[in-house]
Amino acid sequence: MGKLSTPRKGSLQFWPRVRAKKFLPRVNWNAIPTQQKSGFLGFIGYKAGMKSAIVRDETEHSLTKKKRIAIPITIIECPKIKILSVRFYKNKKVVSEVLSKGLDKELKRKLKIPKEETATEKEIEKIEKEKEFDDVRIVAYSTVKSIGIKKTPDLGEIALSGTKEDKLKLIKEKIGKEISVSEVFGKELIDSRGITKGYGTQGPVKRFGIKLKFHKSEKGVRRPGSIGPWHPSRVTFRVPMAGQTGFFTRVSYNQKILLIGNSKDNPLGELKNYGRTNGEFLIVKGSIQGPAKRQIILTKALRPTKKQEKLKYEIVEIR
């Protein structure tokens, strides 16, 4: 019989394991592949909950083709977003920022808004003529009050695809107006960035999954047998120790959008710890990090895989 070996659990790729500083994480927009067609590369959503869906598998060469199967789904409610400001970049640094006009009063809960509205279009045209920038992005905020979760909107930077001229043209069209999720995504693959459910301070057994020691062991059962040698006389960061568990920033890659719907046309019923959805929502295959009502920033797929892109499901029933 071979020797039983149990290496430490928990990836060292995520270190240090500390609480996230903010709910909506930063996104490296330079890494996300842009499309030829101009458009927004991300959106702000809120996790509503999970359900099971009976779907008809229409995937080519699938073992369950034309059959009904049950899959887990996540519902993400996506209230409309509006442009707060336009950022102009040069050499990956912000050179100027123009505030939008017609901002919502709820933004006063988050930041100080000048009383006088800025002449947005004039300022954008002035910077456009000077051409002292190489990229344009927007800072968007969610109209979350419309879906009844809370009043304070969430802010996040969102990049655009296309040339500089296409980006500015799209911004001029959408500034001061509401942008819906159906304008940004279709039935495609997305990445979801958000914060996991927090558990506070936990021991090494729950935090790293180490095995319980023999019940007669000295100095504790739910702890590592040794935390290191005498020399070097220090505890390395590789030793599983107690500490913060959960409330970490994580990314879920390549999640398939099965449906983009509206609560008026497709009522989903009561969802645990959330209630009823009141606006547009996405139905995504699989699970997404975080509890109900957690903010999530959805982006275009960073590295889409052929296997996930080929998936084709037709929703029959949601339970």
N, C-alpha and C positions, 0 to 999 in steps of 0.2 A: 504494500500500500504506500502511495506517495505521501510525502510530508504535507500536512495541512498548513496552509499559509493564508493569513488574512491581512493584506496590506491596509494601510489607513484609508478611511473613507473621506470624501470631501475633496474637491479639486483645489489645488494651490493656485489655480489660475485666478480665482477670486480672492484677492487679499489686498488690504486688510478687510476683515468682515465687520464693517461698521454700518451704522444706520445711514440711509441715503439723506442727502442734504435738502433735496426738493422732490416734489411729487412727479413733475414732468422732467425726465432726464434730457440731457443734451443729445443731439444727433450729429454724427459726422456726415454732413450732407455731401461732402466732396467724394465720399466712398460710394454713395448710392448711384448706380448707373442712371443717367438721364435718357429721356426718350426724345425722338425727333419732334414729336408733337408737343407744343407748349402746354404746360399745366402745372398744378401743384404736386409736390412729391410727398406730402404728408397731410395728416388731419388729426384733430383732437377728439377722443371718444371717452366713454365711461362704461366700465364693465357692469352689465346688468345682472348676469348670472349664467348658469348652465342648464341645459336640458338634453333630452335624448330625441333624436330625429329618426324616423323611418324614411329611408331614401331608396330610390331606384338607381342602381349602379349602371351608368352608361359609359364607363371607362373602357376604352379599346383594349382588347386582350386581357381583360380582368377575369379572374376565376368566378366571380359572382356577377358577371355581366347579365343585364336584364332581370336580375333578382332584387328582392327587397332586403335591405340590411339595416341594422340599427347602428348609429354612430353617435358619439358625444358631440355636442355643439356648444359654442359660447355666443351669447348675445351681447353686442356692444352698441349702446345707444350713442348716437352721434348728433348732438344739436348743431345747428348752423354756426359757422365761425365768421368773424369779421376781421378786417385788417386794422391793426392798431397803428403800425408804423411801417415805413419802407426803409430798409438798410442798404446802403451802397458800400461795396467792398472793393478794396484794392490791395493786392498782395496778401490776401486772407486777413485783412484788418479793416474794421469799420472806419470809413472816412467821413461819412455823413449819414444822418438819419432824419427822415421827414415824418412828422406825425400826421395821422389821418384826420379827417373831419367827420362830424356827426357821430361821436363816440357815445357809448351807453353810459348812463349814470352809475351803473353798478361797478364800473372800473375805479371809482373813487375809493372803494373798499381796498383796492390793491395798490394803487399808485396815485400820485398827484397829477391832475390833468389841468393844463392851462385853460383859463377862462376864454381867451380869444382863440378861435379856430384858425389853424394855419392854412395858408393858401397852398394846399397840397399840390395840385396840378401844375401851378406856376413853378414851384420849387423843383418838382421832378423834371420839368422841361428845361429848367436852368442847368441842373446837374447833367442832364442828357446832352445838352449842347457842349458843355465843357469836356465831356467824355473822359473824366478823370476817375474811372472806376472800371472794374473787370467782371463784377458779379452783382446781382441784385437779389435780395431776399426780403421776406415780410415777417413781421411779428404779428401773429394772429391771436385772437382771444375767443373763447367759446361763449355762446349765449346760453349758458347753463341754466339760467333762471327760467327759461321757457319750458324746460322739462321737469322742473320742480324738485331737483336734487338739493340744490343750494342756491345762494345768490351771488357769491363771489366768483367771477370768471377765472379761468386758468389761461396763462399766457405761454406761448411757445413760438420759437422761430421755425419757419417753414421755408424750404428752398423751392425753386421753380426749375422746370426743364425748358430747353430751347435756347435760342440766341438771346443776346442782351435786348435787342429790339422786340423780340417776341415776349420776353418777360415784362418789359415796361408796358407794352400794349395790353397785356393781360391784367396787370396791376391797375392801369388806368380804367379798365372796364369794370373791375370788381371793387375798387376802393369805395368805401361807404356803403357797400351792398353786402347782403348775406350770401355765404357760399355753402352749398349743401354737399354732403358726402358723396352723393351720386355723380357730382361733377368731377370728383377726384378719382374715385375707384370704380372698377367694374368687377366682374367675376374673375378675379385674378389672385395672385399670391401677394401677401403682405407680411411685413414684420411688425410685431407689437413690442413697444418698449414701455416698461412700467416698473412698479415696485411690488415685490412679493409681500405676502401676508407676514406681519411681524409677530414674533413670539417672545420678545424680550430676552432676558438673560437665561440661558439654558446650559445644562452640563454637557460634557463631551459625548455622552451616549446618544443624546438626541441631536446634538449639533453635528457630530461627525460619524455617527453610526458605529462606534466601537463596541466590541462584545463585552457583555457583563462578565466580571471575574467570578471565581468560585465563591460560594456563599460564606466560607470561613476565612476568606482572604483578609489580611490585616490592612488597615488604613483605607478602607472603603472598597465597595464593589463596583460602583458606577464611576470609575476613574481609570486612567491608564496605569499599567503596572509599573512603568518607569518613565520618568520625564527627561532622562538623559544621563550621560556619564558624569563622573567627577570632573574630568577635564575634556573639553573646555567646560569651565564651571559656570555655565549659563544654560538657560532653557531656550532652545531654538524655536523659531516660529512654526516649524513643521510638526511640533508636538500638539496633538489634539487637546485643547483646554476649554474650559467654560468661557462663555462670552455671548455677545449679541447674536441672536438667531432670527433670521428673516428681516423684512424691511430693507431688502437689497435691490439695487437696480439690475434688472435682467432683461434679456431680449429673447423673444420666441420667433424663430425664423420660419419662413415659407408656410404660412397658414392660408388655407384656401377659403376664399369668400364664396359661400353657397348662395346667399341671397342678400339683396339690398332692398329693404322694405320700409313701409311707413306704418306707424301704429294705427292710423285711421283705417287703412285698408286691410292690414294683417294684425289684429290684436293678439298678443301673445299671452294674455292672462296675467295672473299675479306671480311675481318672482320673489323668491325668498330673500329677505333683507334688502329688498329694492322697491317692490311695488309694481306698478304698471308702467310700461314705456309710453311716452307721450309724443315722441318725434320719430325721426328716421333712425334706422338701426341696421347693423350688419349681423349676419349669422355666419360664424366662422367654424370650420371643422376643428375639433380638438379643444384643448383647454388653454386658458391664458392666465398669466400670473396675477396675483392680487385678489382681495376680497371684493364684494359687491360695492359699487359706487367709486371704485378706484380709478383715478385718471390714467389714461393710456394714450400714448402718441403712436399713431399708425403711420407706417411709411411704405413706400414701394419696396419690393423684395431686393435685398442687398445681393444675394447670390441664389437666384431661383434654380431649382433642380427640375430636370425633365420628368422625374417620377411624380412629383407633386403637381406640375403643370398639366399632366395628362388626366388627372382626376376629374371626373365629371359625374356629379350627383344631381338627381332631381328629387326635391323634397316632396314627400307624400303626406307625412303627418309629423307634428311636433308634440311630444308628450312632456 
